[in-house]
Amino acid sequence: MLNILTKEEINGEELEELILKRDLKEIDFLLVDVREEYEFNNKKIIGADYLIPMSVFFDKMNILEQHKTKVIITQCKVGGRSLKAQQILKAQGFEKVINLAGGILKYKGKTT
């Protein structure tokens, strides 16, 4: 399970497992949704910690500054924007950033 947190990219099933483990306080990470607010309001993964849309990512990513050493998982609709967010965060010195491959479209866990 913990080896999932060493990957650069995870799939929806792995994220579902990680959220369950986090709910049980066995692991800790942040889930950052980088879709636009209207997308987030339409459907979101239960357990998302932050919404930082890519359209304002450079201006708003400072809210993550105190979490530079924490595992951060980025997520969007299909995985492209979250991959870009992952690259930006790594370039800014964030130690461990993981992309959700396939985005929310490939996630079968709980959503609202």
A tleap script that builds the chain and sets N, CA, C and O, in Angstrom:
source leaprc.protein.ff14SB
mol = sequence {
  NMET LEU ASN ILE LEU THR LYS GLU GLU ILE
  ASN GLY GLU GLU LEU GLU GLU LEU ILE LEU
  LYS ARG ASP LEU LYS GLU ILE ASP PHE LEU
  LEU VAL ASP VAL ARG GLU GLU TYR GLU PHE
  ASN ASN LYS LYS ILE ILE GLY ALA ASP TYR
  LEU ILE PRO MET SER VAL PHE PHE ASP LYS
  MET ASN ILE LEU GLU GLN HIE LYS THR LYS
  VAL ILE ILE THR GLN CYS LYS VAL GLY GLY
  ARG SER LEU LYS ALA GLN GLN ILE LEU LYS
  ALA GLN GLY PHE GLU LYS VAL ILE ASN LEU
  ALA GLY GLY ILE LEU LYS TYR LYS GLY LYS
  THR CTHR
}
set mol.1.N position { 0.826 -1.204 0.000 }
set mol.1.CA position { 0.000 0.000 0.000 }
set mol.1.C position { 0.863 1.258 0.000 }
set mol.1.O position { 0.669 2.154 -0.822 }
set mol.2.N position { 1.809 1.317 0.921 }
set mol.2.CA position { 2.614 2.532 1.009 }
set mol.2.C position { 3.494 2.736 -0.207 }
set mol.2.O position { 3.924 3.855 -0.485 }
set mol.3.N position { 3.771 1.642 -0.949 }
set mol.3.CA position { 4.574 1.823 -2.159 }
set mol.3.C position { 3.804 2.613 -3.216 }
set mol.3.O position { 4.410 3.164 -4.134 }
set mol.4.N position { 2.478 2.675 -3.097 }
set mol.4.CA position { 1.688 3.511 -4.001 }
set mol.4.C position { 2.133 4.967 -3.859 }
set mol.4.O position { 2.175 5.711 -4.839 }
set mol.5.N position { 2.462 5.363 -2.633 }
set mol.5.CA position { 2.854 6.747 -2.380 }
set mol.5.C position { 4.228 7.095 -2.937 }
set mol.5.O position { 4.632 8.257 -2.894 }
set mol.6.N position { 4.954 6.108 -3.459 }
set mol.6.CA position { 6.253 6.382 -4.064 }
set mol.6.C position { 6.150 6.533 -5.584 }
set mol.6.O position { 7.141 6.856 -6.238 }
set mol.7.N position { 4.979 6.309 -6.143 }
set mol.7.CA position { 4.784 6.394 -7.592 }
set mol.7.C position { 4.672 7.845 -8.048 }
set mol.7.O position { 4.397 8.746 -7.256 }
set mol.8.N position { 4.891 8.046 -9.334 }
set mol.8.CA position { 4.690 9.353 -9.954 }
set mol.8.C position { 3.239 9.516 -10.392 }
set mol.8.O position { 2.728 10.631 -10.499 }
set mol.9.N position { 2.585 8.381 -10.643 }
set mol.9.CA position { 1.224 8.389 -11.166 }
set mol.9.C position { 0.470 7.205 -10.579 }
set mol.9.O position { 1.022 6.112 -10.456 }
set mol.10.N position { -0.791 7.420 -10.217 }
set mol.10.CA position { -1.628 6.341 -9.700 }
set mol.10.C position { -2.930 6.295 -10.494 }
set mol.10.O position { -3.275 7.238 -11.207 }
set mol.11.N position { -3.643 5.177 -10.355 }
set mol.11.CA position { -4.933 5.062 -11.031 }
set mol.11.C position { -6.064 5.271 -10.021 }
set mol.11.O position { -5.819 5.444 -8.828 }
set mol.12.N position { -7.287 5.252 -10.509 }
set mol.12.CA position { -8.443 5.499 -9.660 }
set mol.12.C position { -8.599 4.502 -8.536 }
set mol.12.O position { -8.974 4.876 -7.425 }
set mol.13.N position { -8.317 3.236 -8.802 }
set mol.13.CA position { -8.426 2.212 -7.755 }
set mol.13.C position { -7.419 2.467 -6.637 }
set mol.13.O position { -7.731 2.309 -5.456 }
set mol.14.N position { -6.216 2.860 -7.023 }
set mol.14.CA position { -5.193 3.153 -6.016 }
set mol.14.C position { -5.582 4.366 -5.174 }
set mol.14.O position { -5.379 4.374 -3.960 }
set mol.15.N position { -6.140 5.391 -5.819 }
set mol.15.CA position { -6.587 6.560 -5.051 }
set mol.15.C position { -7.699 6.173 -4.089 }
set mol.15.O position { -7.725 6.639 -2.950 }
set mol.16.N position { -8.606 5.333 -4.535 }
set mol.16.CA position { -9.690 4.887 -3.662 }
set mol.16.C position { -9.128 4.191 -2.420 }
set mol.16.O position { -9.591 4.440 -1.307 }
set mol.17.N position { -8.132 3.323 -2.608 }
set mol.17.CA position { -7.470 2.654 -1.483 }
set mol.17.C position { -6.815 3.662 -0.546 }
set mol.17.O position { -6.931 3.557 0.675 }
set mol.18.N position { -6.123 4.643 -1.135 }
set mol.18.CA position { -5.434 5.643 -0.332 }
set mol.18.C position { -6.409 6.471 0.495 }
set mol.18.O position { -6.136 6.770 1.658 }
set mol.19.N position { -7.535 6.842 -0.088 }
set mol.19.CA position { -8.533 7.617 0.650 }
set mol.19.C position { -9.087 6.804 1.809 }
set mol.19.O position { -9.290 7.335 2.901 }
set mol.20.N position { -9.335 5.508 1.577 }
set mol.20.CA position { -9.808 4.647 2.664 }
set mol.20.C position { -8.779 4.576 3.788 }
set mol.20.O position { -9.134 4.663 4.964 }
set mol.21.N position { -7.507 4.419 3.430 }
set mol.21.CA position { -6.436 4.358 4.442 }
set mol.21.C position { -6.300 5.687 5.180 }
set mol.21.O position { -6.046 5.711 6.384 }
set mol.22.N position { -6.468 6.792 4.455 }
set mol.22.CA position { -6.394 8.096 5.111 }
set mol.22.C position { -7.566 8.274 6.085 }
set mol.22.O position { -7.392 8.808 7.181 }
set mol.23.N position { -8.749 7.828 5.682 }
set mol.23.CA position { -9.920 7.911 6.571 }
set mol.23.C position { -9.694 7.122 7.861 }
set mol.23.O position { -10.217 7.478 8.917 }
set mol.24.N position { -8.908 6.048 7.763 }
set mol.24.CA position { -8.577 5.229 8.936 }
set mol.24.C position { -7.359 5.777 9.688 }
set mol.24.O position { -6.907 5.177 10.663 }
set mol.25.N position { -6.833 6.913 9.232 }
set mol.25.CA position { -5.666 7.581 9.843 }
set mol.25.C position { -4.388 6.744 9.746 }
set mol.25.O position { -3.487 6.874 10.574 }
set mol.26.N position { -4.321 5.880 8.721 }
set mol.26.CA position { -3.130 5.048 8.517 }
set mol.26.C position { -2.072 5.750 7.671 }
set mol.26.O position { -0.883 5.451 7.787 }
set mol.27.N position { -2.500 6.677 6.824 }
set mol.27.CA position { -1.584 7.449 5.989 }
set mol.27.C position { -2.096 8.876 5.914 }
set mol.27.O position { -3.210 9.173 6.345 }
set mol.28.N position { -1.269 9.757 5.360 }
set mol.28.CA position { -1.692 11.144 5.214 }
set mol.28.C position { -1.213 11.678 3.876 }
set mol.28.O position { -0.089 11.404 3.457 }
set mol.29.N position { -2.059 12.435 3.214 }
set mol.29.CA position { -1.732 13.095 1.960 }
set mol.29.C position { -2.785 14.156 1.703 }
set mol.29.O position { -3.809 14.209 2.384 }
set mol.30.N position { -2.526 15.001 0.714 }
set mol.30.CA position { -3.508 15.992 0.282 }
set mol.30.C position { -3.970 15.640 -1.122 }
set mol.30.O position { -3.166 15.242 -1.965 }
set mol.31.N position { -5.266 15.785 -1.373 }
set mol.31.CA position { -5.828 15.605 -2.706 }
set mol.31.C position { -6.230 16.985 -3.227 }
set mol.31.O position { -7.089 17.657 -2.657 }
set mol.32.N position { -5.585 17.389 -4.327 }
set mol.32.CA position { -5.803 18.715 -4.891 }
set mol.32.C position { -6.471 18.574 -6.260 }
set mol.32.O position { -5.909 17.989 -7.186 }
set mol.33.N position { -7.671 19.119 -6.366 }
set mol.33.CA position { -8.433 19.129 -7.616 }
set mol.33.C position { -8.065 20.398 -8.366 }
set mol.33.O position { -8.160 21.494 -7.813 }
set mol.34.N position { -7.644 20.262 -9.623 }
set mol.34.CA position { -7.220 21.429 -10.394 }
set mol.34.C position { -8.193 21.777 -11.525 }
set mol.34.O position { -7.863 22.545 -12.429 }
set mol.35.N position { -9.388 21.203 -11.460 }
set mol.35.CA position { -10.412 21.551 -12.445 }
set mol.35.C position { -10.994 22.926 -12.118 }
set mol.35.O position { -10.680 23.513 -11.083 }
set mol.36.N position { -11.824 23.419 -12.993 }
set mol.36.CA position { -12.478 24.707 -12.750 }
set mol.36.C position { -13.611 24.528 -11.744 }
set mol.36.O position { -14.114 23.421 -11.551 }
set mol.37.N position { -14.003 25.623 -11.111 }
set mol.37.CA position { -14.993 25.569 -10.042 }
set mol.37.C position { -16.314 24.958 -10.500 }
set mol.37.O position { -16.924 24.197 -9.749 }
set mol.38.N position { -16.773 25.270 -11.714 }
set mol.38.CA position { -18.038 24.702 -12.195 }
set mol.38.C position { -17.947 23.183 -12.341 }
set mol.38.O position { -18.932 22.480 -12.117 }
set mol.39.N position { -16.772 22.675 -12.716 }
set mol.39.CA position { -16.595 21.223 -12.812 }
set mol.39.C position { -16.632 20.598 -11.422 }
set mol.39.O position { -17.270 19.568 -11.205 }
set mol.40.N position { -15.943 21.233 -10.497 }
set mol.40.CA position { -15.882 20.765 -9.111 }
set mol.40.C position { -17.276 20.752 -8.491 }
set mol.40.O position { -17.640 19.807 -7.790 }
set mol.41.N position { -18.056 21.804 -8.750 }
set mol.41.CA position { -19.409 21.883 -8.202 }
set mol.41.C position { -20.335 20.849 -8.808 }
set mol.41.O position { -21.320 20.455 -8.184 }
set mol.42.N position { -20.030 20.403 -10.018 }
set mol.42.CA position { -20.843 19.402 -10.698 }
set mol.42.C position { -20.591 17.998 -10.145 }
set mol.42.O position { -21.534 17.233 -9.941 }
set mol.43.N position { -19.320 17.661 -9.901 }
set mol.43.CA position { -18.945 16.338 -9.394 }
set mol.43.C position { -17.552 16.424 -8.801 }
set mol.43.O position { -16.629 16.941 -9.433 }
set mol.44.N position { -17.401 15.918 -7.587 }
set mol.44.CA position { -16.079 15.938 -6.967 }
set mol.44.C position { -15.833 14.647 -6.208 }
set mol.44.O position { -16.768 13.971 -5.778 }
set mol.45.N position { -14.571 14.320 -6.052 }
set mol.45.CA position { -14.168 13.150 -5.287 }
set mol.45.C position { -14.327 13.489 -3.810 }
set mol.45.O position { -13.825 14.510 -3.338 }
set mol.46.N position { -15.031 12.623 -3.087 }
set mol.46.CA position { -15.155 12.818 -1.649 }
set mol.46.C position { -13.770 12.581 -1.045 }
set mol.46.O position { -13.204 11.496 -1.170 }
set mol.47.N position { -13.247 13.590 -0.405 }
set mol.47.CA position { -11.897 13.521 0.143 }
set mol.47.C position { -10.968 14.550 -0.471 }
set mol.47.O position { -9.819 14.681 -0.049 }
set mol.48.N position { -11.463 15.291 -1.480 }
set mol.48.CA position { -10.643 16.365 -2.048 }
set mol.48.C position { -10.416 17.430 -0.980 }
set mol.48.O position { -11.359 17.872 -0.322 }
set mol.49.N position { -9.159 17.839 -0.813 }
set mol.49.CA position { -8.806 18.803 0.219 }
set mol.49.C position { -8.811 20.239 -0.281 }
set mol.49.O position { -9.171 21.161 0.451 }
set mol.50.N position { -8.411 20.419 -1.525 }
set mol.50.CA position { -8.315 21.762 -2.090 }
set mol.50.C position { -8.823 21.759 -3.521 }
set mol.50.O position { -8.675 20.780 -4.253 }
set mol.51.N position { -9.425 22.878 -3.900 }
set mol.51.CA position { -9.728 23.168 -5.296 }
set mol.51.C position { -8.843 24.344 -5.680 }
set mol.51.O position { -8.999 25.450 -5.162 }
set mol.52.N position { -7.913 24.092 -6.596 }
set mol.52.CA position { -7.054 25.161 -7.122 }
set mol.52.C position { -7.088 25.035 -8.646 }
set mol.52.O position { -6.257 24.341 -9.232 }
set mol.53.N position { -8.042 25.702 -9.285 }
set mol.53.CA position { -8.185 25.577 -10.744 }
set mol.53.C position { -6.907 25.971 -11.486 }
set mol.53.O position { -6.188 26.880 -11.071 }
set mol.54.N position { -6.643 25.280 -12.573 }
set mol.54.CA position { -5.444 25.585 -13.368 }
set mol.54.C position { -5.457 27.016 -13.875 }
set mol.54.O position { -4.396 27.614 -14.058 }
set mol.55.N position { -6.642 27.578 -14.107 }
set mol.55.CA position { -6.728 28.952 -14.613 }
set mol.55.C position { -6.152 29.968 -13.630 }
set mol.55.O position { -5.787 31.075 -14.026 }
set mol.56.N position { -6.067 29.597 -12.349 }
set mol.56.CA position { -5.510 30.501 -11.327 }
set mol.56.C position { -4.428 29.795 -10.500 }
set mol.56.O position { -4.089 30.249 -9.407 }
set mol.57.N position { -3.893 28.698 -11.014 }
set mol.57.CA position { -2.988 27.853 -10.240 }
set mol.57.C position { -1.758 28.612 -9.747 }
set mol.57.O position { -1.391 28.511 -8.576 }
set mol.58.N position { -1.118 29.377 -10.650 }
set mol.58.CA position { 0.087 30.113 -10.246 }
set mol.58.C position { -0.225 31.123 -9.152 }
set mol.58.O position { 0.591 31.342 -8.257 }
set mol.59.N position { -1.392 31.735 -9.220 }
set mol.59.CA position { -1.770 32.748 -8.229 }
set mol.59.C position { -2.179 32.139 -6.897 }
set mol.59.O position { -2.015 32.777 -5.857 }
set mol.60.N position { -2.710 30.914 -6.903 }
set mol.60.CA position { -3.301 30.331 -5.691 }
set mol.60.C position { -2.507 29.186 -5.073 }
set mol.60.O position { -2.814 28.765 -3.958 }
set mol.61.N position { -1.494 28.674 -5.770 }
set mol.61.CA position { -0.800 27.492 -5.253 }
set mol.61.C position { -0.044 27.778 -3.955 }
set mol.61.O position { 0.393 26.849 -3.277 }
set mol.62.N position { 0.113 29.057 -3.607 }
set mol.62.CA position { 0.791 29.392 -2.354 }
set mol.62.C position { 0.041 28.855 -1.130 }
set mol.62.O position { 0.632 28.742 -0.057 }
set mol.63.N position { -1.240 28.523 -1.268 }
set mol.63.CA position { -1.965 27.949 -0.126 }
set mol.63.C position { -1.432 26.560 0.233 }
set mol.63.O position { -1.728 26.035 1.307 }
set mol.64.N position { -0.653 25.973 -0.665 }
set mol.64.CA position { -0.047 24.663 -0.399 }
set mol.64.C position { 1.361 24.777 0.192 }
set mol.64.O position { 1.967 23.769 0.557 }
set mol.65.N position { 1.871 25.983 0.284 }
set mol.65.CA position { 3.266 26.211 0.670 }
set mol.65.C position { 3.670 25.479 1.948 }
set mol.65.O position { 4.774 24.940 2.026 }
set mol.66.N position { 2.789 25.451 2.953 }
set mol.66.CA position { 3.146 24.797 4.220 }
set mol.66.C position { 3.133 23.269 4.108 }
set mol.66.O position { 3.428 22.579 5.083 }
set mol.67.N position { 2.795 22.735 2.933 }
set mol.67.CA position { 2.719 21.287 2.744 }
set mol.67.C position { 3.800 20.758 1.800 }
set mol.67.O position { 3.616 19.708 1.183 }
set mol.68.N position { 4.914 21.463 1.681 }
set mol.68.CA position { 5.956 21.079 0.712 }
set mol.68.C position { 6.531 19.688 0.958 }
set mol.68.O position { 7.006 19.051 0.017 }
set mol.69.N position { 6.500 19.202 2.194 }
set mol.69.CA position { 7.073 17.885 2.478 }
set mol.69.C position { 6.005 16.793 2.525 }
set mol.69.O position { 6.330 15.621 2.715 }
set mol.70.N position { 4.756 17.157 2.357 }
set mol.70.CA position { 3.654 16.196 2.416 }
set mol.70.C position { 3.384 15.618 1.025 }
set mol.70.O position { 3.640 16.275 0.015 }
set mol.71.N position { 2.872 14.399 0.976 }
set mol.71.CA position { 2.458 13.811 -0.300 }
set mol.71.C position { 1.222 14.569 -0.792 }
set mol.71.O position { 0.250 14.744 -0.058 }
set mol.72.N position { 1.282 15.010 -2.045 }
set mol.72.CA position { 0.168 15.706 -2.675 }
set mol.72.C position { -0.224 14.920 -3.921 }
set mol.72.O position { 0.624 14.566 -4.739 }
set mol.73.N position { -1.512 14.655 -4.050 }
set mol.73.CA position { -2.036 13.991 -5.240 }
set mol.73.C position { -2.848 15.021 -6.013 }
set mol.73.O position { -3.769 15.630 -5.469 }
set mol.74.N position { -2.500 15.213 -7.288 }
set mol.74.CA position { -3.231 16.149 -8.134 }
set mol.74.C position { -4.226 15.384 -8.990 }
set mol.74.O position { -3.974 14.255 -9.410 }
set mol.75.N position { -5.377 16.033 -9.242 }
set mol.75.CA position { -6.445 15.365 -9.969 }
set mol.75.C position { -7.239 16.368 -10.781 }
set mol.75.O position { -7.458 17.502 -10.355 }
set mol.76.N position { -7.674 15.928 -11.973 }
set mol.76.CA position { -8.526 16.759 -12.826 }
set mol.76.C position { -9.551 15.847 -13.497 }
set mol.76.O position { -9.938 14.831 -12.920 }
set mol.77.N position { -9.992 16.187 -14.692 }
set mol.77.CA position { -11.012 15.375 -15.370 }
set mol.77.C position { -10.410 14.114 -15.986 }
set mol.77.O position { -10.912 13.013 -15.762 }
set mol.78.N position { -9.337 14.271 -16.762 }
set mol.78.CA position { -8.739 13.111 -17.436 }
set mol.78.C position { -7.258 12.902 -17.140 }
set mol.78.O position { -6.698 11.877 -17.529 }
set mol.79.N position { -6.612 13.845 -16.463 }
set mol.79.CA position { -5.221 13.660 -16.066 }
set mol.79.C position { -4.220 14.619 -16.675 }
set mol.79.O position { -3.071 14.657 -16.235 }
set mol.80.N position { -4.615 15.393 -17.669 }
set mol.80.CA position { -3.683 16.310 -18.321 }
set mol.80.C position { -3.360 17.542 -17.506 }
set mol.80.O position { -2.192 17.887 -17.330 }
set mol.81.N position { -4.388 18.209 -17.006 }
set mol.81.CA position { -4.166 19.410 -16.200 }
set mol.81.C position { -3.473 19.066 -14.888 }
set mol.81.O position { -2.623 19.817 -14.409 }
set mol.82.N position { -3.842 17.929 -14.313 }
set mol.82.CA position { -3.207 17.544 -13.046 }
set mol.82.C position { -1.745 17.157 -13.262 }
set mol.82.O position { -0.923 17.336 -12.363 }
set mol.83.N position { -1.415 16.635 -14.430 }
set mol.83.CA position { -0.013 16.358 -14.759 }
set mol.83.C position { 0.766 17.675 -14.820 }
set mol.83.O position { 1.885 17.761 -14.313 }
set mol.84.N position { 0.180 18.684 -15.432 }
set mol.84.CA position { 0.823 20.004 -15.499 }
set mol.84.C position { 0.996 20.580 -14.092 }
set mol.84.O position { 2.050 21.130 -13.772 }
set mol.85.N position { -0.037 20.456 -13.252 }
set mol.85.CA position { 0.048 20.941 -11.867 }
set mol.85.C position { 1.152 20.200 -11.109 }
set mol.85.O position { 1.893 20.800 -10.330 }
set mol.86.N position { 1.252 18.892 -11.347 }
set mol.86.CA position { 2.299 18.086 -10.720 }
set mol.86.C position { 3.675 18.640 -11.105 }
set mol.86.O position { 4.537 18.807 -10.243 }
set mol.87.N position { 3.879 18.920 -12.370 }
set mol.87.CA position { 5.154 19.442 -12.849 }
set mol.87.C position { 5.465 20.807 -12.236 }
set mol.87.O position { 6.605 21.077 -11.859 }
set mol.88.N position { 4.452 21.660 -12.140 }
set mol.88.CA position { 4.639 22.995 -11.558 }
set mol.88.C position { 5.043 22.877 -10.090 }
set mol.88.O position { 5.995 23.520 -9.648 }
set mol.89.N position { 4.315 22.053 -9.342 }
set mol.89.CA position { 4.615 21.907 -7.917 }
set mol.89.C position { 6.023 21.351 -7.696 }
set mol.89.O position { 6.748 21.823 -6.821 }
set mol.90.N position { 6.405 20.352 -8.487 }
set mol.90.CA position { 7.756 19.795 -8.354 }
set mol.90.C position { 8.813 20.859 -8.649 }
set mol.90.O position { 9.833 20.939 -7.965 }
set mol.91.N position { 8.560 21.670 -9.667 }
set mol.91.CA position { 9.497 22.737 -10.023 }
set mol.91.C position { 9.597 23.780 -8.907 }
set mol.91.O position { 10.605 24.478 -8.800 }
set mol.92.N position { 8.569 23.885 -8.088 }
set mol.92.CA position { 8.547 24.838 -6.981 }
set mol.92.C position { 9.077 24.225 -5.684 }
set mol.92.O position { 9.002 24.854 -4.628 }
set mol.93.N position { 9.610 23.004 -5.756 }
set mol.93.CA position { 10.258 22.405 -4.600 }
set mol.93.C position { 9.390 21.484 -3.753 }
set mol.93.O position { 9.807 21.070 -2.671 }
set mol.94.N position { 8.196 21.159 -4.224 }
set mol.94.CA position { 7.370 20.197 -3.488 }
set mol.94.C position { 8.000 18.821 -3.645 }
set mol.94.O position { 8.365 18.414 -4.748 }
set mol.95.N position { 8.122 18.110 -2.531 }
set mol.95.CA position { 8.921 16.885 -2.510 }
set mol.95.C position { 8.250 15.686 -3.168 }
set mol.95.O position { 8.909 14.927 -3.878 }
set mol.96.N position { 6.953 15.503 -2.943 }
set mol.96.CA position { 6.301 14.313 -3.477 }
set mol.96.C position { 4.929 14.670 -4.015 }
set mol.96.O position { 3.997 14.922 -3.252 }
set mol.97.N position { 4.812 14.691 -5.339 }
set mol.97.CA position { 3.553 15.013 -5.998 }
set mol.97.C position { 3.217 13.868 -6.951 }
set mol.97.O position { 4.037 13.466 -7.776 }
set mol.98.N position { 2.005 13.357 -6.822 }
set mol.98.CA position { 1.537 12.208 -7.602 }
set mol.98.C position { 0.356 12.651 -8.454 }
set mol.98.O position { -0.514 13.379 -7.979 }
set mol.99.N position { 0.322 12.220 -9.696 }
set mol.99.CA position { -0.782 12.536 -10.600 }
set mol.99.C position { -1.780 11.381 -10.643 }
set mol.99.O position { -1.388 10.215 -10.669 }
set mol.100.N position { -3.077 11.714 -10.650 }
set mol.100.CA position { -4.122 10.708 -10.836 }
set mol.100.C position { -4.337 10.515 -12.328 }
set mol.100.O position { -4.942 11.361 -12.987 }
set mol.101.N position { -3.844 9.403 -12.862 }
set mol.101.CA position { -4.002 9.087 -14.280 }
set mol.101.C position { -5.477 8.832 -14.588 }
set mol.101.O position { -6.154 8.106 -13.861 }
set mol.102.N position { -5.959 9.427 -15.656 }
set mol.102.CA position { -7.349 9.231 -16.046 }
set mol.102.C position { -8.326 10.139 -15.321 }
set mol.102.O position { -9.509 10.183 -15.657 }
set mol.103.N position { -7.827 10.868 -14.321 }
set mol.103.CA position { -8.651 11.826 -13.610 }
set mol.103.C position { -9.915 11.253 -12.992 }
set mol.103.O position { -10.026 10.051 -12.750 }
set mol.104.N position { -10.859 12.145 -12.746 }
set mol.104.CA position { -12.104 11.750 -12.100 }
set mol.104.C position { -12.922 10.805 -12.990 }
set mol.104.O position { -13.754 10.046 -12.493 }
set mol.105.N position { -12.683 10.854 -14.302 }
set mol.105.CA position { -13.423 9.966 -15.203 }
set mol.105.C position { -13.091 8.488 -14.966 }
set mol.105.O position { -13.921 7.619 -15.230 }
set mol.106.N position { -11.896 8.204 -14.475 }
set mol.106.CA position { -11.484 6.818 -14.208 }
set mol.106.C position { -11.602 6.440 -12.734 }
set mol.106.O position { -11.245 5.328 -12.342 }
set mol.107.N position { -12.102 7.361 -11.923 }
set mol.107.CA position { -12.234 7.115 -10.482 }
set mol.107.C position { -13.611 6.554 -10.208 }
set mol.107.O position { -14.618 7.174 -10.548 }
set mol.108.N position { -13.661 5.371 -9.586 }
set mol.108.CA position { -14.937 4.703 -9.316 }
set mol.108.C position { -15.371 4.822 -7.858 }
set mol.108.O position { -16.403 4.278 -7.464 }
set mol.109.N position { -14.579 5.537 -7.059 }
set mol.109.CA position { -14.907 5.692 -5.634 }
set mol.109.C position { -16.029 6.689 -5.427 }
set mol.109.O position { -16.739 7.060 -6.361 }
set mol.110.N position { -16.172 7.113 -4.184 }
set mol.110.CA position { -17.271 7.996 -3.809 }
set mol.110.C position { -17.075 9.407 -4.336 }
set mol.110.O position { -16.005 9.998 -4.200 }
set mol.111.N position { -18.124 9.926 -4.935 }
set mol.111.CA position { -18.144 11.307 -5.432 }
set mol.111.C position { -19.449 11.966 -5.002 }
set mol.111.O position { -20.398 11.286 -4.609 }
set mol.112.N position { -19.490 13.268 -5.078 }
set mol.112.CA position { -20.741 13.991 -4.828 }
set mol.112.C position { -21.054 14.868 -6.007 }
set mol.112.O position { -22.068 15.567 -6.004 }
savepdb mol mol.pdb
quit
